[in-house]
Amino acid sequence: MSFKSPYPDVEIPNLSVYDFLFGQVSDADLDRPALIDGGSGAETTYRALIGQVDAVAGALAARGLAVGDVAALHSPNVPAFASVLHGILRAGGTATTINALYNTEDIAKQLTDSKATFLFTVSPLLPQARAAAAQVGIPADRVIVLDGAEGHPSLRDLLTQGAPAPEVSFDPATHLAVLPYSSGTTGRPKGVMLTHRNLVANVCQIHPRMGISADDRILAVLPFFHIYGLTVLLNAALFERATLVTMPKFDLVEFLRNASERKCTYIFVAPPVAVALAKHPLVDQYDLSSVHTIFSGAAPLDEELGKAVANRLNCRVRQGYGMSELSPVSHAIALEDDHVPLSSVGKPIANTENKLVDPATGEEVDLPTTGVSAPGELWVKGPNVMVGYLGNDTATAETLDADGYLHTGDIATVDAEGVVYIVDRLKELIKYKGYQVPPAELEALLLTHPQIADAAVIGVLDEEGEEVPKAFVVRQPDAELSGDEIIAFVAERVSPHKKVRIVEFIDLVPKSAAGKILRKDLRASEATRG
């Protein structure tokens, strides 16, 4: 049985992203800071940002970018990211955002798959970007280095070119705005086709729930090249006329310094940052009293960890759920929802409809009148759902059904109030003697141990060929902790079938830029060894 969002539908204007974000900027807002470079403190006002967006659009059109052409953006979080991203969209192009951590091979694969004809990058990433561009045939004059490099145009060259922004016309409902690539945690990365309407819709849907205001200063450490950062930080903040403080990478000292010195009020994180905020002694050396809300996404946040952050910083902690294919947000604990459990991802956002479907039988899960439902795969329908995977009809058909529901691949439950709880990835559940063991549950439990800094869990085969939970554990500095102690710690707190059977100590848990544990990397290392 399907269930709709409990929130009233919101109006979604039929506008391009550019017109939606910048078409109605008031005179009072034009001189507000839109972006602040966290390192230098340099400010970009809304007036300057719009001027730069128009200039980039004009320069790209003059250099041959036509409506529908793809331009790649390969950059960490810097203020210029916003100018280039929205310049590409303003010119009628499609932006494919590339992970700043990618090597030459990965960049080349995305450039090839997306058919990009321009590539924007920054000088620290130029060696791998230039090699990838050469490999796929993008000429040097179309590899634009934001901060300048010999042999390539710079952002300054585009801004001073003086070409007017082109007059473009397209249907926001069908014209592709961005092509992010799915993380590949369960397979080869795929281009997620998101239209202007998808992006506009998602900002409209989360606007009443997130509670971002023009008075907020938002610390932008989550990467803009990931759809979480692109929609929830960049676009939503610009729509609200808030100020973004950019950080090119996560560094705890710089993170705390910026939050303190720039008086940041709202911080979006992934769970690994929450772990640091809850446990690291450095946090006590900084004044974070300006922070009113920490919002976590991209991976499950444990309730106890969230409460520890809230208590330590004396702020609200919220979490949401989504995926690139959903532009990305589909569920969120609203700012005003103090009663909604932090173990949940909140309620479905406006204009959406959900189903839970038993993956074994294909039957829809009944909604509970009290308590919590049986688990099922979460299906989502709404204006934020992607139009499909680029050039991959088979994967699209496996994920999007004829009724418009996106099959998320995540197992969830729902309570009688419409609050949704994510259990785990369908493809990452460990099957121990027929029982399903969610890795995220064990990871959350392990993080409650004071001597554990980080942890990840996967299923591995034991000597009898049975799949059992194995924990990869990062100890806290100077901690003396044995594998047997960890196994005993978990065994005292879980059902027998959920016990951790094997422990390996590692220096770092592999994670994507958005904070998701890359269990596929851990599985690959296991396969190599065995």
VOGU-3710 file (C-alpha; in Angstrom, 3 decimals, decimal comma):
1> msfkspypdv> 0,000/0,000/0,000  1,444/3,375/-0,987  1,647/6,340/1,362  1,947/9,999/0,447  3,921/12,769/2,067  2,024/14,197/5,025  3,056/17,684/3,907  0,946/19,744/1,507  2,078/19,799/-2,111  4,246/22,770/-3,073
11> eipnlsvydf> 4,095/24,667/-6,348  6,963/23,895/-8,705  7,509/26,716/-11,206  8,207/25,775/-14,818  11,553/27,569/-14,866  15,163/26,875/-15,696  17,510/26,582/-12,728  19,016/29,970/-13,586  15,664/31,758/-13,709  14,504/29,980/-10,561
21> lfgqvsdadl> 17,562/30,920/-8,514  18,465/34,318/-9,934  15,444/35,643/-11,820  13,940/37,473/-8,861  16,869/38,684/-6,754  15,835/41,816/-4,890  18,005/44,927/-4,826  18,491/44,397/-1,102  19,902/40,919/-1,697  22,269/41,801/-4,550
31> drpalidggs> 24,971/43,056/-2,202  24,621/40,241/0,329  27,545/37,778/0,332  26,613/34,635/-1,581  29,933/32,843/-1,078  32,918/33,284/1,206  36,184/31,484/0,526  36,924/29,754/3,826  40,679/29,999/3,359  41,109/33,610/2,260
41> gaettyrali> 37,867/35,173/3,438  37,232/36,653/-0,035  33,534/37,376/-0,556  31,415/37,024/-3,696  28,148/38,976/-3,560  24,976/37,879/-5,283  25,488/40,759/-7,729  29,001/39,563/-8,579  27,914/35,932/-8,782  25,130/36,644/-11,273
51> gqvdavagal> 27,534/38,731/-13,344  30,048/35,878/-13,383  27,394/33,295/-14,292  26,290/35,429/-17,253  29,883/36,013/-18,339  30,760/32,295/-18,219  27,600/31,483/-20,190  28,496/34,063/-22,842  32,100/32,911/-23,117  31,105/29,253/-23,424
61> aarglavgdv> 28,560/30,004/-26,126  31,144/32,057/-28,006  33,608/29,165/-27,741  31,149/26,715/-29,267  29,040/25,293/-26,455  25,574/24,686/-27,900  22,302/23,938/-26,103  22,465/20,327/-24,915  26,267/20,035/-25,017  27,950/18,607/-21,937
71> aalhspnvpa> 30,671/20,418/-19,978  32,547/18,672/-17,172  33,334/20,376/-13,875  36,197/18,800/-11,925  36,852/20,925/-8,879  36,739/20,966/-5,088  34,537/23,465/-3,256  35,656/26,954/-4,247  33,411/29,969/-4,896  34,114/29,733/-8,642
81> fasvlhgilr> 32,352/26,365/-8,701  29,007/28,166/-8,449  29,888/30,594/-11,249  30,917/27,798/-13,620  28,141/25,346/-12,792  25,428/27,930/-13,288  27,219/29,443/-16,266  27,052/26,064/-18,011  23,348/25,761/-17,200  22,680/29,393/-18,177
91> aggtattina> 24,155/28,674/-21,624  21,829/25,700/-22,072  24,566/23,179/-21,467  24,531/20,140/-19,200  27,065/19,955/-16,380  28,627/16,648/-15,427  30,355/17,031/-12,067  33,470/14,909/-11,547  34,768/13,706/-8,203  37,845/15,744/-7,271
101> lyntediakq> 39,532/12,565/-6,010  39,300/10,755/-9,347  42,419/9,556/-11,137  43,056/9,954/-14,857  41,309/6,704/-15,771  38,154/7,545/-13,821  38,003/11,068/-15,249  38,435/9,741/-18,786  35,658/7,201/-18,302  33,215/9,904/-17,209
111> ltdskatflf> 34,263/12,287/-19,976  33,749/9,512/-22,519  30,436/8,299/-21,141  28,975/11,800/-20,788  30,393/12,954/-24,164  31,735/16,119/-22,536  33,193/18,716/-24,904  34,653/21,085/-22,260  36,465/20,382/-18,996  36,856/22,810/-16,091
121> tvspllpqar> 39,422/21,996/-13,412  41,870/23,612/-10,969  45,663/23,636/-11,105  46,233/21,086/-8,281  44,089/18,594/-10,224  45,399/19,551/-13,675  47,853/16,664/-14,260  45,177/13,979/-14,136  42,548/16,218/-15,774  44,844/17,166/-18,672
131> aaaaqvgipa> 45,845/13,543/-19,241  42,205/12,436/-19,273  41,218/15,247/-21,651  44,011/14,295/-24,041  42,971/10,663/-23,858  39,388/11,450/-24,943  40,252/14,194/-27,430  39,262/17,387/-25,615  41,695/20,058/-26,885  43,771/22,203/-24,515
141> drvivldgae> 41,781/25,359/-25,314  38,679/23,606/-23,978  40,375/22,558/-20,730  39,745/25,609/-18,578  41,814/25,924/-15,406  39,911/28,084/-12,922  42,990/29,486/-11,187  45,107/29,602/-14,361  47,788/27,399/-15,922  50,042/27,873/-18,927
151> ghpslrdllt> 48,556/26,562/-22,149  44,951/26,697/-20,964  42,269/29,388/-20,648  41,510/30,534/-17,103  38,276/31,566/-15,479  39,510/35,160/-15,668  39,820/34,790/-19,446  36,169/33,762/-19,649  34,987/36,497/-17,289  36,776/39,213/-19,258
161> qgapapevsf> 35,848/37,908/-22,708  32,864/40,232/-22,797  30,546/37,902/-24,686  26,882/38,387/-23,733  24,947/35,477/-22,240  23,109/33,740/-25,080  19,360/33,688/-25,560  18,435/30,040/-25,082  15,136/28,206/-25,082  14,385/24,725/-23,765
171> dpathlavlp> 11,771/22,784/-21,827  12,820/22,618/-18,134  10,905/19,362/-17,737  13,021/17,482/-20,284  16,269/19,426/-20,704  19,144/17,877/-18,747  20,727/20,232/-16,230  23,257/17,960/-14,531  24,764/14,518/-15,025  26,184/13,384/-11,686
181> yssgttgrpk> 27,507/9,843/-11,596  26,210/7,395/-9,044  28,784/6,379/-6,464  29,235/2,892/-7,862  28,921/1,219/-4,440  26,980/-1,591/-6,128  28,402/-1,471/-9,631  29,880/0,670/-12,405  29,110/4,399/-11,993  26,193/5,506/-14,157
191> gvmlthrnlv> 25,256/8,958/-15,414  22,131/10,115/-13,581  20,022/12,293/-15,873  18,507/15,162/-13,879  16,476/17,878/-15,597  16,059/21,529/-14,670  12,644/20,611/-13,291  14,161/17,860/-11,120  16,560/20,333/-9,483  13,985/23,120/-9,139
201> anvcqihprm> 11,464/20,674/-7,703  13,828/19,353/-5,050  14,699/22,832/-3,780  10,980/23,648/-3,609  10,285/20,371/-1,813  12,948/20,818/0,882  12,484/24,586/1,298  9,803/24,319/4,015  11,504/21,414/5,814  15,168/22,447/6,006
211> gisaddrila> 14,452/25,901/7,374  17,412/27,611/5,694  17,065/31,403/5,876  18,851/34,422/4,445  20,436/34,971/7,861  22,223/31,626/7,775  25,912/31,145/7,163  26,326/27,597/5,895  29,664/25,809/6,124  30,084/24,065/2,754
221> vlpffhiygl> 32,514/21,212/3,249  30,388/18,526/1,596  31,496/18,473/-2,042  29,440/20,431/-4,559  30,355/17,810/-7,168  28,127/15,381/-5,247  24,389/15,908/-5,693  23,910/16,336/-1,920  26,263/19,320/-1,929  24,994/20,611/-5,268
231> tvllnaalfe> 21,291/20,713/-4,354  21,104/20,935/-0,573  24,014/23,286/-0,010  24,640/25,212/-3,191  21,234/25,576/-4,849  19,058/25,622/-1,732  21,309/28,152/0,005  21,414/30,433/-3,038  17,633/30,223/-3,389  17,221/31,341/0,232
241> ratlvtmpkf> 19,880/34,125/-0,219  21,991/32,576/2,525  25,800/32,719/2,605  28,007/29,710/1,856  31,469/29,406/3,417  33,419/27,072/1,116  36,066/24,536/2,099  37,920/22,558/-0,621  38,396/19,502/1,609  37,661/18,334/5,120
251> dlveflrnas> 40,309/19,224/7,653  39,076/19,214/11,249  41,080/22,233/12,375  40,027/24,300/9,346  36,452/23,072/9,728  36,316/24,182/13,364  38,144/27,447/12,637  35,740/28,402/9,863  32,678/27,434/11,867  33,922/29,534/14,773
261> erkctyifva> 35,476/32,569/13,051  32,862/32,886/10,286  30,031/32,387/12,812  28,456/29,589/10,795  24,915/28,768/11,846  23,933/25,721/9,797  26,286/22,868/8,935  25,570/19,957/6,608  27,708/16,891/7,230  28,059/13,190/6,557
271> ppvavalakh> 28,349/10,792/9,532  32,178/10,697/9,596  32,189/14,418/10,414  29,572/13,796/13,085  31,897/11,217/14,649  34,630/13,871/14,909  32,214/16,433/16,355  31,077/13,944/18,979  34,430/12,478/19,956  37,438/14,628/19,047
281> plvdqydlss> 39,016/16,666/21,890  39,835/19,570/19,502  36,151/20,514/19,336  36,262/21,906/22,873  38,884/24,482/21,838  36,511/26,363/19,486  33,445/28,524/20,044  30,664/26,879/18,065  27,823/28,665/19,839  26,637/30,221/16,552
291> vhtifsgaap> 25,657/26,775/15,203  21,925/26,132/15,548  21,627/22,991/13,387  23,741/20,086/12,164  22,095/18,191/9,301  23,468/14,781/8,331  22,970/12,881/5,094  24,682/10,615/2,528  24,867/7,666/4,958  22,987/6,498/8,071
301> ldeelgkava> 23,537/8,534/11,238  23,257/6,543/14,450  20,791/8,000/16,946  23,214/7,903/19,880  25,928/9,558/17,800  23,488/12,276/16,734  22,443/12,887/20,325  26,084/13,099/21,388  26,686/15,834/18,786  23,534/17,708/19,836
311> nrlncrvrqg> 24,532/17,605/23,499  28,136/18,588/22,898  27,330/21,539/20,613  23,991/22,437/22,205  22,293/22,437/18,807  19,643/20,595/16,825  20,705/17,528/14,878  18,621/16,339/11,960  19,081/13,793/9,221  17,591/13,032/5,849
321> ygmselspvs> 17,720/10,466/3,119  18,142/10,536/-0,616  20,206/9,435/-3,563  21,522/10,972/-6,765  18,548/9,504/-8,628  16,217/11,578/-6,402  17,956/14,933/-6,982  18,759/13,878/-4,111  16,373/14,408/-1,146  13,269/12,285/-0,601
331> haialeddhv> 12,964/12,229/3,213  14,022/14,584/5,982  13,472/15,281/9,646  12,083/18,801/9,496  13,648/21,548/11,542  10,473/21,821/13,634  10,168/18,043/14,180  11,729/17,735/17,629  9,600/14,659/18,367  10,686/12,621/15,336
341> plssvgkpia> 13,270/9,980/16,336  16,804/10,656/15,152  17,057/6,969/14,324  14,729/7,727/11,401  15,175/9,757/8,213  11,934/11,633/8,858  8,885/11,785/6,644  8,578/11,845/2,842  9,003/15,363/1,456  6,167/17,193/-0,301
351> ntenklvdpa> 4,846/16,007/-3,686  6,117/12,452/-3,190  4,557/9,037/-2,777  6,241/5,976/-1,233  5,829/2,218/-1,204  7,558/-0,546/0,708  7,836/-3,769/-1,277  8,961/-7,142/0,049  12,023/-7,944/-2,124  11,433/-11,687/-1,820
361> tgeevdlptt> 7,748/-11,786/-2,787  7,171/-8,506/-4,632  4,168/-7,864/-2,368  3,538/-4,386/-0,977  4,071/-4,092/2,764  0,973/-3,134/4,744  1,065/0,175/6,598  0,833/-0,155/10,374  -1,973/1,355/12,451  0,381/1,248/15,423
371> gvsapgelwv> 4,087/0,538/15,778  6,378/-0,083/12,816  5,773/-1,960/9,559  7,571/-4,998/8,248  10,685/-4,119/6,220  10,572/-3,688/2,455  12,454/-2,049/-0,385  11,667/1,669/-0,483  10,115/2,924/-3,715  9,714/6,676/-4,319
381> kgpnvmvgyl> 7,668/8,608/-6,868  7,724/12,376/-7,398  8,941/15,306/-9,525  12,476/14,891/-8,166  12,883/11,395/-9,657  15,509/11,225/-12,418  14,519/10,620/-16,023  16,938/7,675/-16,254  20,555/6,583/-16,593  22,470/7,989/-19,536
391> gndtataetl> 22,747/5,470/-22,353  21,741/2,592/-20,107  18,172/1,515/-20,792  18,655/-1,781/-18,986  19,722/-0,156/-15,708  16,970/2,437/-16,088  14,308/-0,263/-16,515  15,655/-2,090/-13,450  15,388/1,050/-11,321  12,402/3,008/-12,704
401> dadgylhtgd> 9,114/1,191/-13,197  6,227/1,956/-15,538  4,293/3,701/-12,752  7,113/6,174/-12,142  8,423/4,653/-8,920  12,158/4,634/-8,363  13,320/1,423/-6,673  15,928/2,711/-4,241  17,598/-0,591/-3,333  17,312/0,387/0,321
411> iatvdaegvv> 15,360/-1,576/2,906  13,101/0,563/5,091  10,239/0,444/7,557  7,547/3,049/8,259  5,645/3,766/11,458  2,028/4,747/11,950  2,981/8,443/11,839  4,543/8,128/8,384  8,122/8,320/9,709  10,539/6,226/7,637
421> yivdrlkeli> 13,472/4,219/8,991  16,234/2,977/6,675  17,389/-0,516/7,617  20,157/-1,021/5,053  21,126/-1,449/1,443  19,313/-4,362/-0,136  22,518/-5,507/-1,807  24,660/-5,028/1,313  22,611/-7,076/3,757  24,602/-9,938/5,229
431> kykgyqvppa> 22,735/-13,242/5,098  23,834/-15,301/8,116  22,129/-18,708/8,334  19,119/-17,234/6,533  18,908/-14,197/8,820  19,447/-10,698/7,454  22,159/-8,722/9,237  22,335/-4,977/8,443  25,965/-3,741/8,373  24,902/-0,190/9,279
441> elealllthp> 23,404/-1,400/12,563  26,651/-3,055/13,628  28,699/-0,038/12,480  26,548/2,266/14,584  26,991/0,000/17,617  30,761/-0,197/17,173  30,992/3,612/17,081  29,518/3,774/20,584  32,695/2,132/21,933  34,906/4,913/23,344
451> qiadaavigv> 38,112/3,327/21,987  36,801/2,977/18,408  37,300/5,943/16,067  35,609/4,446/13,001  34,300/1,134/11,721  32,862/-0,697/8,724  31,215/-4,097/8,439  30,868/-6,480/5,469  29,911/-10,084/4,998  32,725/-12,588/4,387
461> ldeegeevpk> 32,738/-16,370/4,051  34,003/-18,398/6,985  35,717/-21,788/6,790  32,355/-23,513/6,360  31,303/-21,217/3,535  28,803/-19,359/5,714  28,548/-15,569/5,285  29,453/-13,907/8,591  29,860/-10,268/9,703  33,436/-8,996/9,668
471> afvvrqpdae> 34,304/-5,657/11,282  37,084/-3,372/10,053  37,981/-1,158/12,996  40,010/2,030/13,380  41,199/2,415/16,968  41,270/5,753/18,744  44,844/7,071/19,153  46,710/5,187/21,893  43,777/2,799/22,406  44,617/-0,741/23,455
481> lsgdeiiafv> 41,787/-2,849/22,150  41,807/-6,435/20,926  39,633/-8,149/18,377  38,280/-10,489/21,040  37,223/-7,520/23,163  35,330/-6,048/20,217  33,615/-9,354/19,455  32,557/-9,604/23,105  31,358/-5,979/23,161  29,063/-6,567/20,206
491> aervsphkkv> 27,883/-9,992/21,379  26,614/-8,519/24,641  24,419/-6,043/22,731  22,941/-7,842/19,708  20,915/-10,907/18,813  23,044/-14,043/18,313  22,814/-13,971/14,516  24,148/-10,394/14,420  27,390/-11,097/16,264  30,631/-9,878/14,691
501> rivefidlvp> 32,672/-13,008/14,006  35,919/-11,534/12,626  37,759/-8,269/13,368  40,533/-6,583/11,381  42,216/-3,367/12,492  42,847/-0,806/9,749  44,138/2,759/9,578  41,273/4,261/7,587  37,778/3,204/6,517  37,449/3,801/2,747
511> ksaagkilrk> 34,674/6,297/2,007  33,322/8,241/-0,920  33,620/12,032/-0,992  30,024/12,178/0,244  30,846/10,061/3,285  29,456/6,676/2,248  31,438/3,652/3,364  32,868/1,987/0,261  32,119/-1,574/1,276  32,875/-2,671/-2,282
521> dlraseatrg> 36,517/-1,642/-1,699  36,670/-3,718/1,464  35,086/-6,663/-0,351  37,571/-6,258/-3,202  40,520/-6,368/-0,792  39,058/-9,498/0,789  38,695/-11,135/-2,614  42,307/-10,295/-3,462  43,531/-11,963/-0,294  41,386/-15,007/-0,517
//
